[in-house]
Amino acid sequence: QAEGKTLKELTDFYTEAFLQDIKTLGVELPDVMPKATEEIPLMVELIKKLLEKGYAYKTPKGDIYFKISAFPSYGELAKIDLSSLKENAAGRLNLEDEYEKENAADFALWKAWDKEDGEVFWETEIGKGRPGWHIECSAMAEKYLGQPFDIHCGGEDLIFPHHTNEIAQAEAANEKKFANYWLHNAHLIVNGRKMSKSLGNFYTLRDILNKGYKPDVIRYELIKTHYRQQLDFRLEHLEHNRNILNRFKECLERVKDLPENREWSDLSAVKAKALEDFFKAMADDLNISEAIAAVFDFVHKVNKTESLTSSQKEEVKDVFNKFDSVLGVIELSADDDKLTKEIEELIKEREKARKEKNFKRADEIRDLLLSKGIALKDTPQGTKWYKVK
């Protein structure tokens, strides 16, 4: 209402921005992306089931609440004692709503329309209004994933009340376990402090891209910390990440240029150990630190070899592809591997200057390219380049 937009206009705008951002970061899209506003009948059916089973009640005003006293295991996920619950724990109800509830800790399944809702309402069998905060997730999860489904993710701040209430709704209605495993990620902070516009440490993805950082280094920053550990995001980390990713790419480039006169006898053992260590770490509660350590160890060993057969070069590339099927940072930087015609001409000019022993001009071009974000490395196989911020 404050922006003068309809609910659909507002949600479509932010949905498109979100999808564009995750595409930029190389995140795979889910098979199904249901919209809560298009699943209202599903939620109504779930609420009706809870009413019929005695797990919910309707107030004179038309609001519908979940009766937590009817669900004995309420709060197990969050390890909370029902007697310790505060009134209006979610902070989403006004004083008038509180007076109508049978129990102060009961939560809303459906909110009856009032004039402050404006045009945000649906005419349904259970009345004119809108769903509560939690019901949509239980309803859509049951429809698209079944019950129980394997893994439910979310931020640690959602354990209570949101995930706790999801469980109560779904298990009360369907008399089955809701989800088998819960993975809760810790909070993101910036420069050691909570993100805040007033502190000037609030970033969107576009903000960071506009500072000249590439998607691959941002993705690496977001995945390199274990999901249950707090992630302290710092811009200075991104240049360090760039150097790390350049090491991976330089290793692959070096492999391409190695002579093929003899095979590396240890490759099979090195490859098997690297993949075993990497995927064993990922299978251990997504132990990303140990997984990345396996990548570094593989890179170190590959960089020590002096020759590979043609088929072995493909094997090394295949190992990197398997690492990247999880990390998603090497392929993401592939679009970063193209040079402008101007840069290509400068590199050729420098190579010509070096052959003519005009080292002063060669150094001038090297410095000019570095100012444009292109670093050069002279090797026995020729001059290699890579991008830096």
Secondary structure, DSSP 8 states (H G I E B T S, - for coil): -TTS--HHHHHHHHHHHHHHHHHHTT----S----GGG-HHHHHHHHHHHHHTTSEEE-TTS-EEE-GGG-TTTTTTTT--GGG--TTTTS---HHHHHH-SSTT-EEEEEE--GGGTT--EEETTEEEEE-SSHHHHHHHHHHH-SSEEEEEEEGGGIIIIIHHHHHHHHHHHSS-SEEEEEEE--EEETTEE--TTTT----HHHHHHTT--HHHHHHHHHSS-TTS-EEE-HHHHHHHHHHHHHHHHHHHHHHHS--SS--TTHHHHHHHHHHHHHHHHHTT--HHHHHHHHHHHHHHHHH-----HHHHHHHHHHHHHHHHHH--TTTTGGGG---HHHHHHHHHHHHHHHTT-HHHHHHHHHHHHHTTEEEEEETTEEEEEE--
